[in-house]
Amino acid sequence: MLLGGALAASAAAIAMVPRAGVDEMTDTRSLDSLFPLAFGDWSLDPTVIPIGPPAVVRKTIAETYDQTLSRTYADRNGYRVMLSVAYGGRRNQGMDLHRPEICYPAQGLALRRETREAALGLGSTSLPVKRLVAGAGNRNEPITYWLVIGRSVASFGYGHRLALMKYGLTGHVPDGLLVRVSSIDDDEAQAFGKQDAFLRQMLAALSPEFRRRVLGEA
């Protein structure tokens, strides 16, 4: 409790400190253009038409994030992976709303597997990610995601606030980027394997500068 109180107090104090600037993506193109439509074995699935959220949810999204991206890709065998990205510049403290542990239950899906830490192997390095499973009825959705605050991979909760504190001490406001992939699959081991393959090929297809931004200082 003392640690939580200290973090909360420090975060509040930092919020009152004048900022020298905002650390935001230097590439000003939209997420839609930064993430390729096709790469490796994957390409955008044109048969999937995104269904927009209700008006009240759209309003909340617009007030919380600077940009969002939602796509469904399919590999050569027709296996689908859904990609969701949320970016916040000055408004990154609202990233919690896009956290799978919050947004899935808000859409009526139960959390079937508790969040666990995992590592996405990327050659000589690895990216720390979170994995969980949500579902409703016959729908089973394994999920992989990670959060980048400024230039560092962070966790929600204390990790998020600690990252904000570190940047606040330098007089800067960090931006936030949440990347999430999921698939509808009863075979969770297969789903996470497919997601890992998808992410490796997607990250390899990004521009070097943007790839560093998406990976953070993993």
C-alpha positions as CSV (number, residue, x, y, z in Angstrom):
1,M,0.0,0.0,0.0
2,L,2.9,2.4,0.8
3,L,4.4,1.8,-2.6
4,G,1.1,2.3,-4.4
5,G,0.5,5.5,-2.4
6,A,4.0,6.8,-3.2
7,L,3.6,6.0,-6.9
8,A,0.2,7.8,-7.0
9,A,1.6,10.8,-5.2
10,S,4.6,11.0,-7.4
11,A,2.6,10.7,-10.5
12,A,0.3,13.5,-9.3
13,A,3.2,15.7,-8.6
14,I,4.8,15.1,-12.0
15,A,1.5,16.0,-13.6
16,M,2.0,19.5,-12.2
17,V,5.5,19.9,-13.5
18,P,5.8,22.1,-16.7
19,R,6.7,19.9,-19.7
20,A,9.6,20.8,-22.0
21,G,7.9,18.8,-24.8
22,V,6.3,15.6,-25.9
23,D,8.3,12.6,-27.0
24,E,6.2,11.5,-30.0
25,M,6.8,9.4,-33.0
26,T,9.0,11.3,-35.4
27,D,7.3,9.6,-38.4
28,T,4.2,11.6,-38.8
29,R,2.5,9.1,-41.2
30,S,-0.7,7.4,-40.1
31,L,-0.7,4.0,-38.5
32,D,-2.6,2.8,-41.5
33,S,0.4,3.6,-43.8
34,L,3.1,2.5,-41.3
35,F,1.8,-1.1,-41.0
36,P,2.0,-2.9,-44.3
37,L,-1.0,-4.6,-45.9
38,A,1.0,-7.7,-46.8
39,F,4.3,-9.2,-45.6
40,G,5.8,-12.7,-45.6
41,D,3.0,-15.3,-45.5
42,W,0.3,-12.8,-44.5
43,S,-1.9,-10.3,-46.2
44,L,-5.0,-8.2,-45.4
45,D,-8.1,-10.4,-45.5
46,P,-10.6,-8.4,-47.8
47,T,-13.5,-10.7,-46.8
48,V,-13.5,-9.3,-43.2
49,I,-15.4,-6.0,-42.9
50,P,-14.6,-4.2,-39.6
51,I,-17.7,-3.4,-37.6
52,G,-17.4,0.0,-35.9
53,P,-18.2,0.3,-32.2
54,P,-21.3,2.1,-30.8
55,A,-21.2,5.9,-31.0
56,V,-20.5,6.3,-27.3
57,V,-17.5,4.0,-27.6
58,R,-16.3,5.8,-30.7
59,K,-16.4,9.1,-28.7
60,T,-14.4,7.6,-25.9
61,I,-11.8,6.2,-28.3
62,A,-11.5,9.6,-30.1
63,E,-11.0,11.3,-26.7
64,T,-8.4,8.8,-25.5
65,Y,-6.2,8.0,-28.5
66,D,-4.6,10.0,-31.3
67,Q,-4.7,7.0,-33.7
68,T,-6.1,3.5,-33.7
69,L,-5.8,0.7,-36.3
70,S,-7.7,-2.5,-36.6
71,R,-7.1,-5.1,-39.3
72,T,-7.5,-8.8,-40.0
73,Y,-4.8,-10.7,-41.8
74,A,-4.8,-14.2,-43.2
75,D,-1.9,-16.5,-44.1
76,R,-1.8,-18.7,-47.2
77,N,-3.8,-21.4,-45.5
78,G,-6.5,-19.0,-44.5
79,Y,-5.6,-18.7,-40.8
80,R,-6.6,-15.3,-39.5
81,V,-4.9,-13.0,-37.0
82,M,-6.4,-9.8,-35.9
83,L,-4.2,-6.8,-35.3
84,S,-5.1,-3.8,-33.1
85,V,-2.9,-0.8,-32.4
86,A,-3.6,2.2,-30.3
87,Y,-1.4,5.3,-30.2
88,G,-1.6,8.2,-27.8
89,G,0.7,11.2,-27.7
90,R,-0.2,13.7,-25.0
91,R,-3.1,11.5,-24.0
92,N,-1.2,8.2,-23.3
93,Q,-2.4,8.0,-19.7
94,G,-5.7,6.7,-21.0
95,M,-4.1,3.7,-22.6
96,D,-5.5,1.5,-19.8
97,L,-8.9,1.6,-21.6
98,H,-7.3,-0.4,-24.5
99,R,-5.8,-2.9,-22.1
100,P,-7.3,-6.4,-23.1
101,E,-8.0,-7.2,-19.4
102,I,-10.4,-4.2,-19.5
103,C,-11.7,-3.8,-23.0
104,Y,-12.6,-7.5,-23.6
105,P,-14.9,-7.7,-20.5
106,A,-16.4,-4.4,-21.5
107,Q,-17.4,-6.0,-24.8
108,G,-19.0,-9.0,-23.0
109,L,-16.1,-11.5,-23.2
110,A,-14.9,-13.2,-20.1
111,L,-11.2,-13.7,-19.3
112,R,-10.6,-17.5,-19.5
113,R,-6.9,-17.5,-18.8
114,E,-5.1,-15.1,-16.5
115,T,-2.5,-12.8,-18.0
116,R,1.0,-14.3,-18.1
117,E,4.4,-13.0,-19.2
118,A,6.1,-14.5,-22.2
119,A,8.9,-13.6,-24.6
120,L,8.7,-13.2,-28.3
121,G,12.0,-14.4,-29.7
122,L,13.5,-12.1,-32.3
123,G,16.8,-13.5,-33.3
124,S,19.5,-12.4,-30.9
125,T,17.0,-10.5,-28.7
126,S,13.4,-11.0,-27.4
127,L,10.4,-8.8,-26.8
128,P,8.5,-9.2,-23.4
129,V,4.8,-9.7,-24.1
130,K,1.7,-10.5,-22.3
131,R,-0.6,-13.4,-23.1
132,L,-4.2,-14.2,-22.0
133,V,-7.3,-15.8,-23.3
134,A,-10.8,-14.3,-23.5
135,G,-14.0,-15.8,-24.8
136,A,-17.8,-16.0,-24.9
137,G,-19.8,-19.1,-25.7
138,N,-18.0,-21.0,-28.5
139,R,-15.7,-18.1,-29.2
140,N,-12.2,-18.6,-27.8
141,E,-9.7,-15.8,-28.4
142,P,-6.0,-16.1,-27.4
143,I,-4.4,-12.7,-27.2
144,T,-0.8,-11.4,-27.2
145,Y,0.0,-7.8,-26.5
146,W,2.7,-5.3,-25.3
147,L,2.8,-1.7,-24.3
148,V,5.5,0.9,-25.1
149,I,5.8,4.1,-23.2
150,G,8.2,6.6,-24.8
151,R,11.1,4.3,-25.8
152,S,10.6,1.6,-23.2
153,V,8.4,-1.5,-23.0
154,A,6.2,-1.2,-19.9
155,S,3.5,-3.0,-18.0
156,F,0.2,-1.5,-17.1
157,G,-0.3,-0.4,-13.5
158,Y,2.9,0.3,-11.6
159,G,5.0,-0.2,-14.7
160,H,3.0,2.3,-16.7
161,R,3.1,4.9,-13.9
162,L,6.8,4.3,-13.2
163,A,7.6,5.0,-16.9
164,L,5.6,8.2,-16.8
165,M,7.4,9.2,-13.6
166,K,10.8,8.7,-15.2
167,Y,9.9,10.8,-18.2
168,G,8.3,13.4,-16.0
169,L,11.5,13.9,-14.1
170,T,13.2,15.0,-17.4
171,G,10.4,17.4,-18.2
172,H,9.0,15.3,-21.1
173,V,5.7,13.7,-21.7
174,P,6.1,10.2,-23.3
175,D,3.8,8.9,-25.9
176,G,2.2,5.5,-25.7
177,L,1.8,2.6,-28.2
178,L,-0.2,-0.6,-27.5
179,V,0.1,-3.5,-30.0
180,R,-2.3,-6.4,-29.7
181,V,-2.9,-9.5,-31.9
182,S,-5.5,-12.2,-31.4
183,S,-7.1,-15.1,-33.2
184,I,-10.2,-17.2,-32.8
185,D,-8.9,-20.7,-32.0
186,D,-9.7,-23.4,-29.6
187,D,-6.1,-24.7,-29.9
188,E,-4.3,-22.1,-27.8
189,A,-0.9,-23.4,-28.4
190,Q,-1.5,-23.2,-32.2
191,A,-2.9,-19.7,-31.8
192,F,0.1,-18.3,-29.9
193,G,2.5,-20.0,-32.4
194,K,0.7,-18.4,-35.3
195,Q,0.7,-15.1,-33.6
196,D,4.4,-15.3,-33.0
197,A,5.0,-16.1,-36.6
198,F,2.8,-13.2,-37.7
199,L,4.5,-10.7,-35.4
200,R,8.0,-11.7,-36.4
201,Q,7.2,-11.3,-40.1
202,M,5.3,-8.0,-39.5
203,L,8.1,-6.5,-37.4
204,A,10.6,-7.5,-40.1
205,A,8.5,-5.7,-42.7
206,L,8.4,-2.3,-40.8
207,S,10.8,0.5,-41.6
208,P,13.9,0.3,-39.3
209,E,13.0,3.5,-37.5
210,F,9.4,2.5,-36.9
211,R,10.4,-1.0,-35.9
212,R,12.5,0.5,-33.1
213,R,9.6,2.5,-32.0
214,V,7.2,-0.5,-31.9
215,L,9.7,-2.7,-30.1
216,G,10.8,0.0,-27.6
217,E,14.0,-0.8,-25.7
218,A,13.1,-4.4,-25.3
